[in-house]
């Protein structure tokens, strides 16, 4: 398909960035309703009121489109984290700081309930990681998540909540694995997944294991 053909498939007078956003909004609706495997670019194009050529102008494939959606969602969910963590650790005594960090964890878990389709879609997409391109995109997201976790660990050490002798990278992997495990548990059996109760039960175990030694 020529450049002219592709551009002609977008709405008349619409900026390329607006067309891209329209495609992504349509993709969210189709992926959420059909699942990653059963969704097609034809359905996404129809939902957006475009042709498939317009999608190929912005995205190489269905995998590329979903990767873009996943990255956008991940960035929007994690962008406030640094400021929220600094606020949680900046006030109160040790017990209050521990509780504030626990509430950050609770808010992360609640997103599974508030945005129910995305954990399922993420795991479905992850199953396609034999594809080298998908695997590369997933590694980028995972490394970004671990970078945030390392930042959290270092800030908790500075706030006196975590033993400074513990390895930062090891704890970062632990925190990421904990969140991933919660996500899988929610996908399998959401009706028994109570974020508040889980956080309350875990707080004592986490701090007793990671707290500085007296």
N, C-alpha and C positions, 0 to 999 in steps of 0.2 A: 504494500500500500504506500502511495506517495505521501510526501509531506502535506501537500494540498488536500488530499483525501482525508488525512487524519485530522487536520485542523478544521476541515469542513464538518466533521462529525460533532464538534463542540457547538454549544448554543451560540447563535449569532451575537457578536459583540461581547461575549463573556470572556473575562481574563483567564489565562491558563491556570492561575492559582485557584480561581473560583471553580473552574471545571474539575480540577483535582480534588477540591474539597467536596464537590457534589458526588464525585465517584466514591470517595471514601465514606461519605454518609450513606450512600446506597449500599456499599459493601458491608457496612456494619449491620444494616437491616437484613440483608440476604444471608450473611454468615450466621447471624444470630438465629434466624428462622430455619435455616437448612443445615447448619453445621459446615465446617470447612470442607469436608470430603465431597458432600453432595452439591454444594454451591457451584455455580458456573459463572463465567464472565458474561455470558449472554444474559443471564438473569440480572446480574449487577448492572449491566448496561441498560436493560429495560427499566429497572428501578430508578436509574438516574435520568432516564429520558434521553439517552445517548446511544450510539452504536458501539460495538466492541472495538472498532478502530480507535475511538477516542480514548478508551482505556489503555490500549497498547501504546498510545502516544505518551502516556504518563507512567505506565507500569509494564514491565517486561512480561509478566505472567501473573497467574492467580497467587502463586507463592510470593511474588514480589509485592503485590498489592496487600496481602495479609501481613507480610513483614512490616510494611509501612504503617499499617493500622496498629500493629502490636507495639512498634517503636513509639508511635505517637501517644498511645494509651500509657505506656510505661513512663515516658517522659513527663506526661501531665500528672501522673500519680506520684512520681518521685520528686518532682521539682520543688514542692514546699518542704521536703523532709529536713533539709539542713537547718532552715529557720525554725521549724517546729522542734527539732531536737535541741537546738541552742536554747530555746525558750524553756523546754522541759528541764534542762540541766542548770539553768541560770538562777533558779529561785528555790528557796526553802532549804530544809535540812536533808540529810541523806534519805530518810524514809520518804519524804515528799518527792524527792527526785526519782527515787525508785518507782513510786506510784505513777509519776508523770511519764516515765519511759514505758511502763506497763500499759498506760492508756494509749500511747502511740501504737503499741503492738495491737491493742484491741481495735483501734481504728483501721489498721491494715486488714485485720480479719473481717471486719464488718464490710469492707469493700467487696468481699466475695459474695456477700448476701445482697448488697446494693447493686452489683453489676454482675448478675448471676451467669450470664452467657460467657463472659470472658475467661474465667478459669477453665471452663470446658473447652473452649476454642483454643486456648493456649496449649492444653495438654494434647488436643487433637493435632495441632500443628507441630508440636514437639515430636510426635510419632513419625513425622516426615523427615527427621533429621539425618536419614541416610543420604539425602540430597546434599551435596557439598555446599551449595549456596545457602540453603536453610541452616545447615550446621554452623556456617560462618556467622550468619546473622544472629543466631541464638547465642553463640559464644560472646558476641559483642554485648548483648543484653545482660548475659550472666555476669560478665566482667564489670559492667556498669553497676549492677546490683551489689556485687562484692565490694566495689569501691565505696559505695554508700555505707555498707556494713563496716568496712574498715574505719571509715570516718566516725561512725557511731561508736565503735569500740574505743578509739583513741579519745574521743570526747568523754566517754564514760570513765576511762582511766583518769583523765584530768579532773573529773568531778568527784573522784574518790569512790566510784561505784563498782569498779572492776579492778581486780588484782593486777598491778602493773607488770608483774612477772609473767603473766599469761601471754601467749603468742597472739599477736593481733590478727594475723592471717588465719590462724586456726579458729579463733572466735568468729571471724567474719564468715567463714565457711559454715560454722555452726548456726549462726543467725539465719543465713540464707537457707540452709537445709531445714531449719525449723519452719520458716514461712512456706517453703515448698511443700513440706509434709502436711501442714495445715490445709493448704490449697487442695491437695489430693484427697485428704480426709473429707473435706467439704464436698468435693465433686462426687465422691462415692456415696456419702450418706448425709446430705445437708440437713435433714430433719433433726438429727441428733447433735448438730454442730452449734454450740452456744458460745459465742465469742467471749462474753463477759465471764462466764464460768471457767472457761479454759484459761483466760488470762489470770484470774484470781488464783486458780490452783497452781499455775506455773511460777508466779512471782516468787514465792518462797523458795522453790527449788532452784531457780535461776540465780537468785542473789546469794543463796548459801553456797553455791558452787563457784561463783565468780567474784565474790566480794574479797577485798583485801584481807590478808591474814593479820590478825592482831598479835 
